[in-house]
């Protein structure tokens, strides 16, 4: 990915009701390309996936880059199983 992307590293578990910092980060960088690293994420939560899909759609509509990176193999398997394709949520498995 190109220089200038802002990165947020998700914690092991994300609770969208509690303040994980994700929403504040996205609001602060709403006009910039953003990548969300899932390197530390231990559990894929359906609410988090839906939220990230909505954010990805918003960024795409505005022509701004958005991607979820560093998705561990077990979490990638879950995303594939529930049909979350890169068209719905731009994501990449960890190397």
C-alpha positions in Angstrom: 0.0 0.0 0.0 1.2 3.5 -0.6 2.7 6.0 1.7 0.2 8.2 3.6 -2.2 5.5 4.7 -3.2 5.8 8.4 -3.2 2.6 10.4 -5.3 1.5 13.3 -4.3 -1.8 15.1 -7.4 -3.6 16.4 -7.1 -5.0 19.9 -7.6 -8.7 20.6 -11.3 -8.2 21.0 -13.4 -5.3 19.8 -16.5 -4.1 21.5 -18.1 -1.3 19.4 -20.2 -0.2 22.4 -17.1 0.3 24.6 -14.4 2.7 23.4 -11.8 0.6 21.5 -10.6 3.8 19.8 -11.7 2.6 16.3 -14.6 4.9 15.8 -12.6 7.9 17.0 -9.7 7.0 14.7 -12.0 6.7 11.7 -13.7 10.0 12.5 -10.3 11.7 12.8 -9.1 10.3 9.5 -12.3 10.3 7.5 -10.7 12.0 4.5 -7.6 9.9 4.4 -6.7 6.4 3.2 -7.0 4.0 6.2 -5.9 0.5 6.9 -7.1 -1.4 9.9 -4.6 -4.1 11.0 -6.2 -7.2 12.4 -2.9 -8.7 13.5 -3.8 -8.9 17.1 -7.5 -9.8 16.6 -8.4 -13.1 18.2 -12.1 -13.3 17.4 -14.2 -12.2 14.4 -17.3 -10.5 15.7 -20.2 -10.2 13.2 -21.1 -6.7 14.4 -17.5 -5.6 13.8 -17.5 -7.1 10.3 -20.8 -5.3 9.5 -19.4 -2.0 10.8 -16.2 -2.4 8.8 -18.2 -3.3 5.7 -20.2 0.0 6.1 -17.0 2.0 6.6 -15.4 0.4 3.6 -18.4 1.3 1.5 -18.4 4.9 2.7 -14.7 5.3 2.0 -15.1 3.7 -1.5 -18.0 6.0 -2.3 -15.8 9.0 -1.5 -12.9 7.5 -3.5 -10.7 7.1 -0.4 -8.7 3.9 0.2 -9.7 1.5 3.0 -8.4 -2.0 3.8 -8.3 -4.5 6.6 -4.8 -6.1 6.7 -3.0 -8.8 8.6 -6.0 -11.1 9.0 -4.8 -14.3 10.6 -5.6 -17.6 8.9 -8.3 -18.7 11.3 -10.1 -15.3 11.0 -9.6 -15.4 7.2 -11.3 -18.8 7.1 -14.3 -17.4 9.1 -14.6 -14.4 6.7 -14.5 -16.8 3.7 -17.1 -19.1 5.4 -19.6 -16.3 6.0 -19.1 -14.9 2.5 -17.2 -11.7 3.2 -15.3 -11.2 -0.1 -12.8 -8.5 -0.8 -15.6 -6.8 -2.8 -17.6 -6.4 0.4 -14.7 -5.6 2.7 -11.2 -5.1 1.2 -9.1 -7.5 3.4 -5.9 -9.3 3.1 -4.6 -12.3 4.9 -1.4 -12.0 7.0 1.8 -13.1 5.1 
